Amino acid sequence: MPSHFGAPIDLSDLPHFQQVDLRPRRPVFVGRVSTKDNQNPASSIPRQVVLASDRLESGEEFVAYFWDVESGMLPPELRGLGPQEMYDALAVPTPRNGGLQDLVDRAEQLGVTHVLAERSDRVARAMLTSLTVEHELERVGVEVVYANEPVGGTESGRLRTRRYSQVDAEIYRTTMIEMSMGGQVQHAINGWNHGYPPYPYTAVIDPDAPVREKGRFGAERPKRRLVPHPDSRRFDAARELCRLRREEHLKAADIITVLSAEPDRYPIDGRWTHSLIEGLIANPKLTGYQVYNRKASRTGRDGFSRRNPVSKWVWSPKIVHKPVITLEEWKQAQQVTAGLRAGAEGGALLRIRAAAGRLGLTVTTVRSSASHTLYRIGNRQMVLPTPVPDTIVQQVIDDKENAA
């Protein structure tokens, strides 16, 4: 801004009296809508354009439009990842030249001089993110302007207004996260399921759950509880694969071999996989408790969910659906899994299974108790103690090899 304490005479005819930016002004619009379902981008984005246009100079127009339909809690690199078909289907009358990350990447190339937005939370609700974007744009000579900031006054006053707005946006973000988390915790405590039902279960609508009337965002998704899958063999398969890990210390590949050998007894859509086996063994919902917050879905890596520590899991206070295994059995299986991943030796039955495999025989479990298990090896049945002593392991192997 011009100095209030100028020269005693007119010096405006001198060279360099006023610094001139040789670049022509090239303002662009930046905007954001959180969701396409709970908000209407076709009306919100044009409204933001109108408000941001108040900071254009006379006769000036935006040379490009950058906007996203994404949560303001996401960093720029995770914005705008939706397919172009989704944006086309929104029928927003405002053209779209990309999202926020596209703006940051291409601002210098496009010769952008000013970025105009309705307010700071249209860039991001996290203060660090909005500050980072402002810094990256400022580094290439781009000024960020928010339409809700006052015109004129001191630079410190303008900066104070901007930072207060960014603090408010981050506080709002944190409040929304706390409220959302509280709702999800209560959801789990009440016994309602999150996500896809595990293999031995299916999810059904809870008729006793409260139902809210249709609101401005439409009807709420119904609350669902887990119930045993109509095919009771799935319960048996899940129980057996957990036992194979817990008692026989089998790795996923060996468990797959056992289950695949009897498809009529252990049915599966498609085929048994390593991720399915390990996921079921690690899933605490098989204990009958409802458990939430096992994973953090937003990690910065597409398609990857970071596992939260067990101390952060939310458990229902009591068993809310039929259990496949007890909580104690589940805990033992996790301890065995940890040992296997650390390179510990497998169970004694691995040797029996390996020897039987060499003879073309399959080892399957008929039934078990706390102290003994009845196995079928080939066409013969055999009762072995749990766990199996090494001396008995070698005796079984010798008997089978001699019989062959």
C-alpha positions in Angstrom: 0.0 0.0 0.0 1.2 3.6 -0.6 3.1 5.4 2.1 1.3 8.0 4.2 4.5 10.0 4.5 5.3 11.0 0.9 7.8 13.4 -0.6 7.2 17.2 -0.2 6.9 17.6 -4.0 5.3 15.6 -6.7 7.7 12.8 -7.8 5.2 10.6 -9.7 7.0 11.4 -13.0 10.2 9.7 -11.9 11.1 6.2 -13.1 10.3 3.5 -10.6 8.0 5.7 -8.7 5.6 2.8 -8.6 6.5 -0.8 -8.7 4.8 -2.5 -11.6 4.1 -6.2 -11.8 4.9 -7.1 -15.4 2.7 -10.1 -15.3 -0.9 -9.6 -16.3 -3.4 -10.5 -13.6 -4.6 -14.1 -13.9 -7.0 -14.9 -11.1 -8.4 -18.3 -10.6 -11.2 -19.7 -8.4 -10.7 -22.4 -5.8 -13.7 -24.1 -4.0 -14.8 -27.2 -2.2 -17.9 -29.1 -1.2 -17.6 -31.8 1.4 -19.8 -34.5 -0.1 -22.0 -35.0 -3.1 -24.8 -36.7 -1.1 -25.3 -34.4 1.9 -24.6 -31.2 -0.1 -25.5 -30.0 -3.6 -22.4 -29.1 -5.5 -24.5 -27.8 -8.4 -25.7 -25.0 -6.2 -22.8 -24.6 -3.7 -20.0 -24.3 -6.1 -21.7 -21.5 -8.2 -22.6 -19.7 -5.0 -18.9 -19.8 -3.9 -17.9 -18.4 -7.3 -20.3 -15.5 -6.9 -18.9 -14.6 -3.4 -15.3 -15.0 -4.5 -16.0 -12.8 -7.6 -16.5 -9.8 -5.3 -12.7 -9.6 -5.0 -12.1 -9.5 -8.7 -11.1 -6.1 -10.2 -13.5 -4.3 -12.5 -14.0 -6.2 -15.8 -11.9 -9.1 -14.6 -13.0 -12.8 -14.9 -11.6 -16.0 -13.6 -9.2 -17.7 -16.1 -9.7 -21.2 -14.5 -11.8 -23.0 -11.8 -10.3 -25.5 -9.4 -12.7 -27.2 -7.0 -13.2 -30.6 -5.3 -16.0 -32.6 -3.8 -14.0 -33.9 -0.9 -13.7 -33.5 2.9 -11.8 -30.5 4.0 -10.0 -32.8 6.5 -8.0 -34.4 3.6 -4.6 -33.1 2.5 -4.4 -31.8 -1.1 -2.8 -35.0 -2.5 -5.9 -37.0 -1.5 -8.4 -34.6 -3.0 -10.0 -34.9 -6.4 -9.3 -38.6 -6.8 -12.9 -39.3 -7.9 -13.3 -40.3 -11.5 -14.2 -37.6 -14.0 -17.4 -39.4 -14.7 -18.5 -38.6 -11.1 -17.8 -34.9 -11.6 -19.6 -34.9 -14.9 -22.7 -36.5 -13.3 -22.9 -33.7 -10.7 -24.0 -31.3 -13.5 -22.3 -28.4 -11.9 -22.6 -25.4 -14.2 -19.1 -24.1 -13.2 -16.3 -25.6 -15.3 -13.6 -27.6 -13.5 -9.9 -27.4 -14.5 -8.9 -29.6 -11.7 -8.7 -29.8 -7.9 -6.7 -28.2 -5.2 -3.6 -30.3 -5.8 -3.8 -29.5 -9.5 -3.8 -25.8 -8.7 -0.7 -26.1 -6.5 1.1 -28.2 -9.1 0.2 -26.0 -12.1 -0.1 -22.4 -10.7 3.3 -21.3 -12.0 2.9 -23.0 -15.3 -0.5 -21.3 -15.9 0.9 -17.9 -14.8 -1.7 -17.6 -12.0 -1.3 -14.4 -10.0 -4.2 -14.6 -7.6 -6.2 -17.4 -6.0 -9.7 -16.4 -4.8 -11.9 -18.4 -2.5 -15.0 -17.7 -0.5 -13.2 -18.4 2.8 -10.2 -20.3 4.1 -12.0 -23.5 5.0 -12.8 -24.0 1.3 -9.1 -24.7 1.0 -8.8 -26.9 4.1 -10.2 -27.3 7.6 -6.8 -28.2 8.9 -4.8 -25.1 9.5 -1.5 -26.7 8.6 -2.9 -27.7 5.2 -4.2 -24.3 4.4 -0.9 -22.7 5.5 1.1 -25.1 3.4 -1.0 -24.4 0.3 -0.7 -20.6 0.9 3.1 -21.0 1.4 3.5 -23.1 -1.8 1.5 -20.6 -3.9 3.3 -17.6 -2.4 6.6 -19.2 -3.2 5.7 -18.9 -7.0 4.3 -15.4 -6.6 0.6 -16.2 -6.2 -1.5 -14.3 -3.7 -4.3 -16.1 -1.9 -7.4 -13.9 -1.3 -10.4 -14.9 0.8 -13.6 -13.0 0.1 -14.8 -12.9 3.7 -11.7 -10.9 4.8 -11.9 -7.2 5.2 -10.5 -4.8 2.6 -8.0 -2.1 3.6 -6.6 -1.6 7.1 -3.3 -2.9 8.3 -1.5 -6.1 7.1 -1.4 -7.3 10.7 -5.2 -6.9 11.0 -5.8 -8.8 7.8 -3.4 -11.5 8.9 -5.1 -11.7 12.3 -8.5 -12.1 10.7 -7.2 -14.9 8.4 -5.5 -16.8 11.2 -8.6 -16.6 13.4 -10.7 -18.0 10.6 -8.2 -20.8 10.1 -8.2 -21.6 13.8 -12.0 -21.6 13.8 -12.0 -24.0 10.8 -9.6 -26.4 12.6 -11.6 -26.3 15.8 -14.7 -27.1 13.8 -12.8 -30.0 12.2 -11.7 -31.4 15.5 -15.2 -31.0 17.0 -16.8 -32.8 14.1 -14.2 -35.7 14.5 -15.0 -35.9 18.2 -18.7 -36.0 17.6 -18.4 -38.5 14.8 -16.1 -40.7 16.8 -18.5 -40.5 19.8 -21.4 -41.6 17.6 -19.4 -44.5 16.1 -18.4 -45.7 19.6 -22.0 -45.7 20.8 -22.9 -47.6 17.6 -20.5 -50.4 18.6 -21.4 -50.4 22.2 -25.0 -50.9 21.2 -23.9 -54.0 19.3 -24.4 -52.6 15.8 -22.0 -53.7 13.1 -19.6 -51.6 11.1 -18.4 -52.6 7.6 -18.9 -56.0 5.9 -19.9 -58.9 8.0 -17.2 -61.5 8.6 -17.3 -64.9 6.8 -19.4 -66.9 9.3 -22.0 -64.1 9.7 -24.4 -62.0 7.8 -25.8 -58.6 8.8 -29.6 -58.0 9.4 -31.5 -54.9 10.3 -32.1 -54.6 14.0 -35.9 -54.2 14.5 -35.4 -52.8 18.0 -33.0 -50.0 16.9 -34.5 -46.5 17.0 -35.5 -45.1 13.6 -35.3 -41.4 12.9 -37.7 -39.8 10.6 -36.4 -38.8 7.2 -34.2 -35.6 7.5 -32.8 -33.2 5.0 -30.2 -35.7 3.9 -32.7 -38.5 3.4 -33.3 -41.6 5.5 -30.6 -42.9 7.8 -29.0 -46.2 7.0 -30.6 -48.8 9.2 -28.7 -50.3 12.2 -27.6 -53.9 11.6 -26.5 -56.7 13.9 -24.5 -59.8 13.1 -26.3 -63.2 13.0 -24.9 -66.6 11.9 -24.8 -67.2 8.2 -27.6 -69.4 6.8 -24.9 -72.0 5.9 -24.0 -73.4 9.3 -20.9 -75.0 7.8 -19.3 -71.5 7.8 -19.3 -71.4 11.6 -17.6 -74.8 11.6 -15.0 -73.7 9.1 -14.2 -70.5 11.0 -13.9 -72.4 14.3 -11.6 -75.0 12.7 -9.3 -72.5 11.0 -8.9 -70.6 14.4 -8.2 -74.0 16.1 -5.6 -74.9 13.5 -3.7 -71.6 14.2 -4.3 -71.8 18.0 -3.5 -75.5 18.7 -1.5 -76.6 15.7 0.4 -73.4 15.0 -0.3 -73.7 11.3 0.5 -70.9 8.9 -2.1 -69.5 6.4 -0.8 -71.7 3.5 -1.2 -74.9 5.6 -4.6 -73.9 6.8 -5.7 -73.3 3.2 -4.5 -76.8 2.3 -6.6 -78.3 5.1 -9.7 -76.4 4.4 -9.5 -76.8 0.6 -9.2 -80.6 1.0 -12.8 -80.8 2.2 -14.8 -78.2 0.2 -18.1 -79.8 1.2 -17.3 -79.4 4.9 -15.6 -76.0 4.6 -17.4 -74.1 1.9 -16.1 -70.8 0.4 -17.2 -68.6 -2.4 -14.3 -68.7 -4.8 -11.2 -69.9 -2.9 -9.5 -69.6 0.5 -6.9 -66.9 0.4 -4.1 -65.9 2.8 -5.7 -62.5 3.5 -9.1 -64.1 4.3 -7.5 -66.7 6.7 -5.4 -64.1 8.5 -8.2 -61.6 8.6 -10.6 -64.1 10.2 -8.1 -65.3 12.8 -7.4 -61.7 13.7 -11.0 -60.6 13.8 -12.2 -60.2 17.4 -15.9 -60.1 16.2 -15.7 -63.9 16.1 -15.8 -63.8 19.9 -19.3 -62.4 19.9 -18.3 -58.9 20.9 -18.8 -55.9 18.6 -15.4 -54.2 18.1 -14.8 -50.8 16.4 -11.7 -48.7 15.5 -9.4 -51.5 14.6 -8.2 -49.7 11.5 -7.5 -46.1 10.5 -8.8 -45.8 6.9 -7.3 -42.4 6.1 -3.6 -43.0 6.0 -2.3 -41.2 2.9 -1.7 -44.5 1.0 -4.5 -45.4 -1.4 -6.1 -48.7 -0.6 -4.2 -49.1 2.6 -5.6 -49.0 6.2 -3.2 -48.6 9.1 -4.0 -51.0 12.1 -4.7 -49.2 15.3 -3.2 -50.7 18.5 -5.5 -53.0 20.5 -5.5 -50.4 23.3 -7.5 -48.1 21.0 -10.2 -50.6 20.0 -13.7 -50.1 21.3 -15.5 -53.2 22.6 -19.1 -53.7 23.3 -19.6 -54.3 27.1 -21.1 -57.7 26.5 -21.5 -60.4 23.9 -24.0 -59.2 21.3 -24.0 -61.9 18.7 -23.3 -65.7 18.6 -19.6 -66.3 19.1 -17.5 -68.7 17.0 -14.7 -68.9 19.6 -14.2 -67.6 23.1 -12.3 -64.4 23.9 -9.6 -66.5 25.5 -9.2 -68.7 22.4 -9.0 -65.6 20.2 -6.3 -64.2 22.5 -4.3 -67.5 22.3 -4.5 -67.4 18.5 -3.1 -63.9 18.4 -0.2 -65.0 20.5 0.5 -67.9 18.2 0.3 -65.5 15.2 2.8 -63.2 16.8 5.1 -66.1 17.4 4.8 -67.3 13.8 5.5 -63.8 12.5 8.6 -63.7 14.7 9.9 -66.9 13.2 8.9 -69.3 16.0 8.7 -73.0 15.3 5.4 -74.4 14.1 3.3 -76.9 16.0 4.1 -80.6 16.3 1.3 -81.5 13.9 3.1 -79.7 11.1 5.5 -82.7 11.0 2.6 -85.1 10.9 0.8 -83.2 8.2 4.1 -83.0 6.2 4.7 -86.8 6.5 1.0 -87.5 5.6 1.3 -85.2 2.6 4.3 -87.1 1.3 2.2 -90.3 1.4 -0.7 -88.6 -0.4 -2.8 -88.5 2.8 -4.8 -85.6 4.3 -5.1 -84.9 8.1 -8.5 -83.6 9.1 -10.1 -82.9 12.5 -13.2 -84.9 13.4 -13.8 -83.4 16.9 -11.9 -82.2 19.8 -12.1 -81.6 23.6 -9.9 -79.6 26.0 -7.4 -82.4 26.2 -7.6 -84.6 23.1 -8.5 -84.3 19.4 -9.8 -87.0 17.1 -8.1 -86.9 13.7 -8.7 -88.7 10.4 -5.5 -89.5 8.6 -6.3 -91.1 5.3 -9.0 -93.7 6.0 -8.1 -94.2 9.7 -9.0 -92.2 12.8 -6.6 -91.5 15.6 -7.0 -89.8 19.0 -4.0 -87.5 19.9 -3.5 -85.4 23.0 -3.4 -81.6 22.8 -0.7 -80.5 22.5 1.0 -83.6 20.8 4.3 -84.7 22.5 7.3 -85.1 20.1 7.6 -88.8 21.0 4.0 -89.4 19.8 4.6 -87.3 16.7 7.5 -89.5 15.6 5.6 -92.7 16.4 2.7 -91.6 14.2 5.0 -90.8 11.4 6.8 -94.1 11.6 3.5 -96.0 11.7 2.2 -94.3 8.6 5.4 -94.8 6.7 5.6 -98.5 7.7 2.0 -99.0 6.7 2.7 -97.5 3.3 
